[in-house]
Amino acid sequence: MGTLKRTPLFPLYTEHPGVRCIDFGGWELPGQFSGIGLEHAAVRERAALFDVSHMGEIWVTGRHAEAYVQQMTTNDVTRLTDGAAQYTLMCNTEGGTVDDLLVYRVTAERYMLVVNAANIEKDYEWLKQHLLPDVALEDRSEVTALLALQGPLAGTVLSQLIDDPAVHNLAPFHFLPEVAISGCKVLLSRTGYTGENGYEIYADAADAPLLWRALMQAGEPEGLVPAGLGARDTLRFEACLPLYGQELSLSISPLEAGLGMFVKLDKAGGFIGREALRQQKETGLKRKLAGIEMLERGIPRSHYPVYAEGRLIGEVTSGTQSLTLKRNLGLALLEIGHTAVGAEVEVEIRGKRLKAAVVKTPFYRRPLPGKGV
């Protein structure tokens, strides 16, 4: 086994005696600091700080940058204005998902693509294969740190370090390309992966330790805690945010994953995989992601088989006991005929088929935020 990669914040983990690190796609990252349940509750009730510096940042620049990003992604990049971001996906020609990502428009000739850590090299090669003239790519993942400040009190914490109306009036999926926090220049974004209000802070890797300490100190009166990947997963699951490799993959299309709102089949310029996805939509999906709730005692886990009418109809992609809702829930890729809310299914757990039902998603939704925090 090779040496695990570490983020610029790794030396600070030891300041927390309860930290437990795990191997996450070749990275040595904190699974938890004080306990998944405590960290999960902090995000839902107060605020928590995540080190997600393992994520990838690929910059796209040049005269045809907009046309290129439009060609490579399923959403409509032309709808973005400077300082706006959007969730989108990259597909192969068969409609399978290469990755899901965020696109940040700094200007019409300068974009940042934020991709999943395990896919950085694959995505970069895919992007290079389809490069247009007058477009340049730069992978800045190794020199970029990413901190995620998440929770209803995230803005209160941030206000201790920044006295700028532009920051506090920042709308969801918008960002400021240059903001100073404790003397460090950062890109500040109103985004996150927890289903809560929050911010993501992109900074030079060398500045990450200073920023982490400044945020933790500013957030101490509000009960800010450090949080690991365990809570990040339980939080995103409750909000039904997809995880690549589980809800999305080269064999699972965005339409099958229920992400059709991010697939603009008729946008100007088209995109790689459009025809395959159009055909999939026109002929009708054969399977689709659905939420399920256990009616008998048991917790659905990834890859558990799902049955209906005595036959296999799909499998669980993610599942756990919801820490917020106290219900045993799962996401499952099922035959389309069994995805209606209320449909009865069975999940095989340790050799036994236990009753479950299809339920509405997302499982958890916070009150719709307005501008500001």
C-alpha positions in Angstrom: 0.0 0.0 0.0 1.3 3.4 -1.0 1.8 6.4 1.3 -1.4 8.2 1.9 -1.7 11.9 0.8 -2.2 14.5 3.5 -3.8 18.0 3.4 -2.0 21.1 4.6 -4.1 20.9 7.8 -2.9 17.4 8.8 -0.4 18.6 11.4 -3.3 20.4 13.2 -5.4 17.2 13.7 -3.2 16.1 16.6 -4.5 19.1 18.5 -7.7 17.2 18.9 -7.1 14.1 21.1 -10.2 12.3 19.9 -9.4 12.5 16.2 -9.6 9.3 14.2 -8.1 9.4 10.7 -9.2 7.0 7.8 -8.0 6.1 4.3 -10.4 8.0 2.0 -9.5 7.4 -1.6 -5.7 7.5 -0.9 -6.0 10.4 1.6 -5.4 10.3 5.3 -8.3 12.3 6.5 -10.2 12.8 9.8 -13.3 10.5 9.9 -14.2 12.2 13.2 -12.8 14.5 15.8 -15.2 14.1 18.8 -17.8 11.7 17.4 -20.0 11.6 14.3 -23.2 12.2 16.2 -21.8 15.3 18.0 -20.4 16.7 14.8 -23.6 16.0 12.8 -25.7 17.8 15.5 -23.3 20.8 15.5 -23.9 21.4 11.8 -27.7 21.1 12.1 -27.9 23.3 15.3 -24.8 25.5 15.3 -21.7 25.3 13.1 -18.8 23.0 12.3 -15.6 23.4 10.3 -14.5 20.7 7.8 -11.1 20.2 6.1 -12.0 19.2 2.5 -8.7 20.2 1.0 -8.5 16.9 -0.8 -11.1 18.1 -3.4 -9.7 19.1 -6.8 -9.6 22.6 -8.3 -9.0 22.8 -12.1 -8.9 26.2 -13.7 -10.1 26.8 -17.3 -9.0 30.0 -19.0 -8.9 31.5 -22.4 -11.0 33.1 -25.2 -13.2 30.0 -25.6 -13.4 29.0 -22.0 -17.2 29.5 -21.8 -17.8 27.4 -24.9 -15.5 24.7 -23.7 -17.1 24.4 -20.2 -20.5 24.4 -21.9 -19.4 21.5 -24.1 -18.0 19.5 -21.2 -20.9 19.9 -18.7 -24.6 19.1 -18.6 -25.8 22.4 -17.0 -26.1 25.7 -18.9 -22.9 27.7 -18.2 -24.2 30.6 -20.2 -26.7 31.3 -17.4 -23.9 32.2 -15.1 -22.7 35.7 -14.4 -19.4 36.8 -12.9 -19.4 35.6 -9.2 -21.9 32.8 -9.7 -21.5 29.1 -9.4 -23.6 26.1 -10.5 -23.8 22.4 -9.8 -23.3 20.3 -12.9 -22.0 17.0 -14.2 -19.6 15.7 -16.9 -20.8 12.7 -18.9 -19.2 10.3 -21.4 -20.7 9.7 -24.9 -22.9 6.9 -23.5 -24.4 9.2 -20.9 -22.5 7.7 -17.9 -21.3 10.1 -15.3 -17.6 11.0 -15.4 -18.0 13.2 -12.3 -20.3 15.7 -10.6 -18.8 19.1 -9.9 -19.2 22.8 -9.2 -18.4 25.4 -11.8 -17.4 28.9 -10.7 -17.4 31.7 -13.2 -14.9 34.4 -12.3 -15.2 36.0 -15.8 -16.3 34.7 -19.2 -12.7 33.7 -19.8 -11.9 32.3 -16.4 -13.6 29.4 -14.6 -12.8 27.1 -11.7 -14.0 23.5 -11.7 -14.2 21.8 -8.3 -14.1 18.0 -8.8 -14.1 15.0 -6.5 -10.8 14.0 -5.0 -10.8 10.5 -6.3 -11.4 11.7 -9.8 -8.9 14.6 -10.2 -6.5 12.8 -12.5 -9.3 11.1 -14.5 -11.2 14.3 -14.9 -8.1 16.3 -15.9 -7.2 13.7 -18.6 -10.9 13.7 -19.8 -10.8 17.5 -20.0 -7.5 17.5 -21.9 -8.8 15.0 -24.4 -11.5 17.5 -25.5 -9.7 20.8 -25.2 -10.6 23.5 -27.6 -8.2 26.0 -29.2 -7.4 29.1 -27.1 -8.3 27.3 -23.9 -5.8 26.4 -21.1 -6.2 24.0 -18.2 -4.4 24.2 -14.9 -4.7 21.7 -12.1 -4.2 23.7 -8.9 -5.4 21.0 -6.5 -2.1 20.5 -4.7 -1.6 24.2 -3.9 -5.2 24.9 -2.9 -6.8 24.3 0.5 -10.6 24.2 1.0 -12.3 24.7 4.4 -16.1 24.3 4.7 -17.8 26.3 7.4 -21.3 24.8 7.7 -24.4 25.3 9.9 -27.0 27.9 10.8 -24.4 30.0 12.7 -21.8 29.9 10.0 -22.4 33.5 9.1 -22.2 34.6 12.7 -18.8 33.0 13.0 -17.6 34.5 9.8 -18.8 38.0 10.9 -16.2 37.9 13.7 -13.5 37.9 11.1 -15.0 39.9 8.2 -16.9 43.2 8.4 -18.1 43.4 4.8 -21.7 43.8 3.7 -20.9 42.0 0.5 -20.0 38.9 2.4 -23.2 38.9 4.5 -25.4 39.6 1.6 -23.9 36.8 -0.5 -26.6 34.7 -2.0 -26.5 30.9 -2.2 -24.3 29.6 -5.1 -22.5 33.0 -5.4 -19.0 33.8 -4.4 -16.5 36.6 -4.0 -13.2 35.9 -5.8 -11.0 37.9 -3.4 -11.8 38.3 0.3 -9.3 38.9 3.2 -9.7 36.7 6.2 -7.0 37.2 8.9 -4.7 38.7 6.3 -5.2 35.7 3.9 -6.6 36.2 0.4 -9.4 33.7 -0.2 -12.2 32.9 -2.6 -15.3 32.8 -0.5 -18.3 30.8 -1.7 -21.9 30.4 -0.4 -21.9 26.7 -1.0 -21.7 23.4 0.8 -22.4 19.6 1.0 -24.4 19.3 4.2 -27.9 20.6 3.4 -27.3 23.6 5.7 -26.4 27.2 5.3 -22.7 27.7 5.0 -19.6 28.8 3.2 -16.6 27.2 1.4 -13.3 28.9 1.6 -10.6 28.4 -1.1 -7.1 29.5 -0.1 -3.5 29.0 -0.7 -2.4 25.8 0.9 0.2 27.6 3.0 -2.5 29.8 4.5 -4.7 26.9 5.6 -3.4 26.4 9.2 -3.7 30.1 10.0 -7.3 30.2 8.6 -8.3 27.1 10.5 -7.1 28.5 13.8 -8.7 31.9 13.2 -12.1 30.4 12.4 -12.0 28.0 15.3 -11.2 30.8 17.7 -13.8 33.1 16.2 -16.4 30.3 16.4 -15.7 29.2 20.0 -18.5 31.4 21.5 -21.0 29.9 19.1 -20.0 26.3 19.8 -18.1 25.7 16.5 -16.4 22.3 16.4 -14.2 20.6 13.8 -15.9 17.9 11.9 -14.8 14.9 9.8 -15.9 12.9 6.8 -18.2 10.7 8.8 -20.5 13.6 9.7 -20.1 15.0 6.2 -21.5 11.8 4.8 -24.4 11.5 7.2 -25.3 15.2 6.6 -25.2 14.9 2.8 -27.2 11.7 2.9 -30.0 13.3 4.8 -30.2 16.1 2.2 -30.0 13.4 -0.5 -26.9 15.0 -2.1 -25.2 12.3 -4.3 -21.9 10.8 -3.6 -19.8 9.8 -6.6 -19.1 6.1 -6.7 -22.4 5.4 -5.0 -25.3 7.5 -6.4 -23.3 8.4 -9.5 -20.8 6.5 -11.6 -19.8 5.7 -15.2 -22.7 3.2 -15.2 -25.3 5.5 -13.6 -26.5 8.5 -15.6 -27.6 11.9 -14.1 -31.1 11.1 -15.2 -31.1 7.8 -13.4 -29.7 9.6 -10.3 -32.7 12.0 -10.3 -30.6 15.0 -11.4 -32.5 15.9 -14.5 -32.8 19.5 -13.4 -29.1 19.9 -13.9 -29.2 18.4 -17.4 -30.1 21.0 -20.1 -30.7 18.9 -23.2 -31.6 21.9 -25.3 -29.0 24.3 -24.2 -26.9 26.1 -26.9 -23.8 24.3 -27.9 -24.8 20.9 -26.6 -22.5 18.7 -24.5 -20.8 15.4 -24.5 -23.4 12.6 -23.8 -26.4 14.7 -24.8 -27.7 12.4 -27.4 -27.4 9.3 -25.2 -29.3 11.2 -22.4 -31.9 12.5 -24.8 -32.6 8.9 -26.0 -32.7 7.7 -22.4 -35.3 10.3 -21.6 -37.4 9.7 -24.8 -37.5 5.9 -24.5 -38.1 6.1 -20.8 -35.8 5.3 -17.8 -35.6 1.7 -16.9 -34.3 2.5 -13.3 -34.1 5.5 -11.0 -32.8 6.5 -7.6 -35.5 6.5 -4.9 -35.6 7.0 -1.2 -36.6 4.1 1.0 -37.5 3.7 4.7 -37.3 0.5 6.6 -40.6 -0.7 8.1 -38.9 -3.5 9.9 -35.9 -3.3 12.2 -32.7 -3.0 10.1 -30.4 -0.5 8.5 -30.0 -0.5 4.7 -26.3 -0.3 3.6 -24.6 0.3 0.3 -25.0 -2.6 -2.2 -27.7 -4.4 -0.2 -30.1 -6.1 -2.7 -33.7 -4.7 -2.9 -36.6 -7.0 -3.9 -40.2 -6.6 -4.9 -42.8 -9.2 -5.9 -40.2 -11.9 -5.1 -37.5 -10.7 -7.5 -34.4 -8.5 -7.5 -35.2 -5.0 -8.6 -32.2 -3.0 -7.6 -29.7 -2.2 -4.7 -29.1 0.3 -2.0 -26.5 3.0 -2.9 -26.3 4.7 0.5 -28.1 4.1 3.8 -27.9 4.7 7.5 -30.0 5.6 10.6 -30.7 9.3 10.1 -29.1 11.1 13.1 -31.5 14.0 12.7 -34.7 12.1 11.9 -34.1 8.9 13.9 -35.3 6.8 10.9 -33.6 4.0 9.1 -33.3 5.4 5.5 -31.6 4.5 2.3 -31.1 5.7 -1.3 -31.6 2.8 -3.8 -31.3 2.5 -7.6 -34.5 0.6 -8.5 -36.5 -0.5 -11.5 -38.6 2.4 -12.5 -41.9 0.6 -11.9 -41.1 0.4 -8.2 -40.0 4.0 -7.5 -43.4 5.6 -6.7 -43.8 7.0 -3.2 -45.5 4.3 -1.1 -44.3 1.3 -3.2 -43.5 -1.7 -1.0 -40.1 -3.3 -1.3 -37.8 -5.6 0.7 -34.2 -5.0 1.6 -32.0 -8.1 2.1 -30.0 -7.6 5.4 -27.9 -10.4 6.7 -29.8 -13.0 4.6 -33.2 -11.8 5.6 -35.6 -9.8 3.5 -37.1 -6.9 5.6 -40.0 -4.7 4.6 -39.4 -1.2 3.4 -41.3 1.5 1.5 -40.4 4.1 -1.0 -40.6 7.6 0.5 -40.3 11.2 -0.6 -36.8 12.8 -0.9 -34.9 14.7 0.3 -35.2 13.2 3.7 -34.2 16.5 5.4 -34.7 20.0 4.1 -33.8 23.1 6.0 -36.1 26.2 5.8 -35.4 28.1 2.5 -32.8 30.8 3.2 -33.0 34.3 2.0 -30.0 36.5 1.3 -27.7 37.0 4.1 -27.2 35.0 7.2 
